[in-house]
Amino acid sequence: MSNPKQLKAVLTSLREAIASLETEATTNSTSIKSFCLVLTSELSSRGIAANLPQGNDNYDSSSEWIVSLLESIQMNAGKVAIDDVDNTNSTNYPAPMMAALNAAQGMAVSACAKICCPVLIYNHGDEHLDAFELLPINANKDVAKAYKDALKRCQDVEDGRLYTLLQLVTNLHSVPDNVDKSSLPKSKIRQFKLKQLRQLQYTFYTMAYANYLHGAVNYAVDQPPMWKRC
């Protein structure tokens, strides 16, 4: 993605995909889709265009697209973000477009936060809570391998932004170190997971508003409603 025209096309696809989440029923596939959009938007900030699949079926646990997305993260981890490059005057992305990019990232993370609502997930029943995840690392060994490789690469090149996002996937399944998970009843494991979901939702909302949407306003100080029109 080497010019503003390509970035504009990517932002259009992201906006449409994020908007579609509002009309879809909350399922495990929806949570995976929302998090994949977060990862895709972060890649876009590095100038990497990822073609989004059509429909929810491509985001399920058997999807090869998720593997390709994680492989793209592995290959591009450590790449300087467009806004950092722009500060050196080596690119020609206009400020309003950078505002739109930050806004799109904020909207993607905010949509993911909404889907991670622990009350909503709990009300869908124990089966939905047990299956809820951001990436199908437990159901698909290819995704699990690609995830571990991407996480390690991000750590090796000290890409804090992508590493932090990927780490959220395993944090959702964690229990305290001093607790033997194998001896816990399912009800207790679910309590731990609901607690992690509350923290996860708070983290996503903090990222959306304190980082991305705040950044969008900084790029378009004369257009405060910019992020609303993204």
C-alpha positions as CSV (number, residue, x, y, z in Angstrom):
1,M,0.0,0.0,0.0
2,S,2.2,2.8,-1.3
3,N,-0.2,5.6,-2.0
4,P,-3.3,7.4,-0.5
5,K,-5.6,5.8,-3.1
6,Q,-4.8,2.3,-1.9
7,L,-5.2,3.3,1.7
8,K,-8.6,4.8,0.9
9,A,-9.8,1.5,-0.6
10,V,-8.6,-0.4,2.5
11,L,-10.4,2.0,4.8
12,T,-13.6,1.6,2.8
13,S,-13.5,-2.2,3.2
14,L,-12.8,-1.8,6.9
15,R,-15.7,0.5,7.4
16,E,-18.1,-1.8,5.6
17,A,-16.9,-4.9,7.6
18,I,-17.1,-3.0,10.9
19,A,-20.6,-1.8,10.1
20,S,-21.7,-5.3,9.3
21,L,-21.0,-6.4,12.9
22,E,-23.8,-4.2,14.1
23,T,-26.4,-6.3,12.2
24,E,-25.0,-9.7,12.9
25,A,-26.0,-12.0,15.8
26,T,-23.4,-12.5,18.5
27,T,-21.7,-15.8,17.9
28,N,-18.2,-17.2,18.3
29,S,-17.6,-16.4,14.7
30,T,-18.5,-12.8,15.3
31,S,-15.9,-12.4,18.1
32,I,-13.3,-13.9,15.8
33,K,-14.3,-11.6,13.0
34,S,-14.2,-8.5,15.2
35,F,-10.7,-9.3,16.5
36,C,-9.4,-10.1,13.0
37,L,-10.6,-6.7,11.9
38,V,-8.6,-5.2,14.8
39,L,-5.5,-7.0,13.5
40,T,-6.2,-6.0,9.9
41,S,-6.6,-2.3,10.9
42,E,-3.2,-2.5,12.7
43,L,-1.6,-3.9,9.6
44,S,-3.2,-1.1,7.6
45,S,-1.4,1.4,9.8
46,R,1.9,-0.2,8.6
47,G,0.9,0.2,5.0
48,I,-0.1,-3.4,4.6
49,A,-3.4,-4.2,2.8
50,A,-5.2,-7.4,3.8
51,N,-8.1,-8.5,1.6
52,L,-11.1,-9.2,3.8
53,P,-13.2,-12.3,3.2
54,Q,-16.8,-12.0,2.4
55,G,-19.3,-13.3,5.0
56,N,-18.9,-14.9,8.5
57,D,-18.1,-18.4,7.2
58,N,-14.5,-17.4,6.3
59,Y,-13.8,-16.4,9.9
60,D,-14.7,-19.7,11.5
61,S,-12.2,-22.2,13.0
62,S,-11.4,-23.8,9.7
63,S,-10.5,-20.6,7.9
64,E,-7.2,-20.5,6.0
65,W,-7.6,-16.7,5.9
66,I,-6.9,-16.4,9.6
67,V,-3.7,-18.3,9.1
68,S,-2.7,-16.0,6.2
69,L,-3.5,-12.9,8.3
70,L,-1.2,-14.2,11.1
71,E,1.5,-15.0,8.6
72,S,1.2,-11.4,7.3
73,I,1.7,-10.2,10.8
74,Q,4.8,-12.4,11.2
75,M,6.3,-11.1,8.0
76,N,5.6,-7.4,8.7
77,A,6.1,-7.2,12.5
78,G,8.5,-4.4,13.3
79,K,7.6,-2.3,10.2
80,V,7.3,1.4,11.0
81,A,3.7,2.7,11.1
82,I,2.6,5.1,8.4
83,D,2.1,8.0,10.8
84,D,5.7,7.6,12.1
85,V,7.1,7.5,8.5
86,D,5.0,10.5,7.7
87,N,6.7,12.5,10.4
88,T,9.9,12.2,8.4
89,N,8.2,13.7,5.4
90,S,8.9,10.5,3.3
91,T,5.3,9.8,2.5
92,N,2.4,11.8,1.0
93,Y,-0.6,10.7,3.1
94,P,-2.8,13.7,3.9
95,A,-3.7,14.5,7.5
96,P,-7.5,13.9,7.0
97,M,-6.7,10.4,5.7
98,M,-4.4,9.7,8.7
99,A,-7.3,10.8,10.9
100,A,-9.6,8.4,9.0
101,L,-7.1,5.6,9.5
102,N,-6.9,6.2,13.3
103,A,-10.7,6.4,13.4
104,A,-11.1,3.2,11.6
105,Q,-8.8,1.5,14.1
106,G,-10.7,3.0,16.9
107,M,-14.0,1.8,15.5
108,A,-12.7,-1.7,15.0
109,V,-11.4,-2.0,18.6
110,S,-14.6,-0.4,20.0
111,A,-16.7,-3.0,18.0
112,C,-14.6,-5.8,19.5
113,A,-15.1,-4.4,23.0
114,K,-18.8,-4.4,22.5
115,I,-18.8,-8.0,21.4
116,C,-16.7,-9.0,24.4
117,C,-19.3,-7.7,26.8
118,P,-19.3,-10.4,29.6
119,V,-23.0,-9.8,30.4
120,L,-24.0,-10.3,26.8
121,I,-21.9,-13.5,26.5
122,Y,-23.1,-14.9,29.9
123,N,-26.8,-14.3,28.8
124,H,-26.2,-16.5,25.7
125,G,-25.5,-19.5,28.0
126,D,-22.6,-21.6,29.2
127,E,-21.9,-23.2,25.8
128,H,-21.4,-19.8,24.2
129,L,-19.1,-18.7,27.1
130,D,-17.1,-21.8,26.9
131,A,-16.5,-21.4,23.2
132,F,-15.9,-17.7,23.2
133,E,-12.4,-16.7,21.9
134,L,-10.7,-14.1,19.9
135,L,-8.8,-16.5,17.6
136,P,-9.6,-20.3,17.2
137,I,-6.2,-21.4,18.7
138,N,-7.8,-24.3,20.6
139,A,-9.9,-25.6,17.7
140,N,-7.5,-25.3,14.8
141,K,-3.8,-26.4,15.1
142,D,-2.8,-24.5,12.0
143,V,-4.1,-21.3,13.5
144,A,-2.5,-22.1,16.8
145,K,0.9,-22.6,15.1
146,A,0.6,-19.4,13.0
147,Y,-0.4,-17.5,16.2
148,K,2.6,-18.7,18.2
149,D,5.0,-17.9,15.3
150,A,3.5,-14.4,14.9
151,L,3.7,-13.8,18.7
152,K,7.3,-14.9,18.8
153,R,8.3,-12.8,15.8
154,C,6.6,-9.7,17.4
155,Q,8.5,-10.3,20.6
156,D,11.8,-10.8,18.7
157,V,11.6,-7.5,16.8
158,E,10.1,-5.7,19.9
159,D,6.8,-4.8,18.1
160,G,4.9,-3.8,21.2
161,R,1.7,-2.9,19.5
162,L,1.1,-6.1,17.6
163,Y,2.5,-8.2,20.5
164,T,0.1,-6.6,23.0
165,L,-2.9,-7.3,20.7
166,L,-1.9,-10.9,20.1
167,Q,-1.2,-11.5,23.8
168,L,-4.9,-10.7,24.5
169,V,-5.8,-14.0,22.9
170,T,-4.1,-16.2,25.4
171,N,-4.9,-13.9,28.4
172,L,-8.6,-14.7,27.8
173,H,-7.9,-18.4,28.6
174,S,-5.6,-17.8,31.6
175,V,-6.2,-18.6,35.3
176,P,-4.1,-17.6,38.3
177,D,-0.7,-19.3,38.3
178,N,-1.3,-20.8,41.8
179,V,-4.5,-22.6,40.6
180,D,-4.6,-26.1,39.1
181,K,-6.9,-25.8,36.2
182,S,-7.4,-29.5,35.8
183,S,-9.0,-29.8,39.3
184,L,-11.3,-26.8,38.9
185,P,-15.0,-27.3,38.2
186,K,-16.3,-25.8,35.0
187,S,-18.4,-23.2,37.0
188,K,-15.2,-21.9,38.5
189,I,-13.3,-21.7,35.2
190,R,-16.3,-19.8,33.8
191,Q,-16.0,-17.3,36.6
192,F,-12.4,-16.8,35.8
193,K,-13.2,-16.3,32.1
194,L,-16.0,-13.8,32.9
195,K,-13.4,-11.8,34.9
196,Q,-11.0,-11.9,32.0
197,L,-13.7,-10.7,29.7
198,R,-14.5,-7.7,31.9
199,Q,-10.8,-6.8,31.8
200,L,-10.6,-7.4,28.1
201,Q,-13.5,-5.2,27.4
202,Y,-12.0,-2.4,29.5
203,T,-8.7,-2.8,27.7
204,F,-10.3,-2.6,24.3
205,Y,-12.3,0.5,25.2
206,T,-9.2,2.2,26.6
207,M,-7.3,1.4,23.4
208,A,-10.1,2.7,21.2
209,Y,-10.7,6.0,22.9
210,A,-7.3,6.9,24.6
211,N,-5.2,5.8,21.6
212,Y,-6.9,5.6,18.2
213,L,-9.8,8.0,18.4
214,H,-7.7,10.5,20.3
215,G,-5.1,10.2,17.5
216,A,-7.8,10.8,14.9
217,V,-8.7,14.1,16.5
218,N,-5.1,15.1,16.7
219,Y,-4.8,14.6,12.9
220,A,-7.9,16.6,12.2
221,V,-8.0,19.3,14.9
222,D,-10.3,21.5,12.8
223,Q,-12.8,18.6,12.2
224,P,-13.7,17.2,15.7
225,P,-16.5,15.0,14.2
226,M,-14.1,13.3,11.7
227,W,-14.1,10.0,13.6
228,K,-17.9,9.9,13.5
229,R,-17.9,10.1,9.7
230,C,-15.2,7.5,9.2
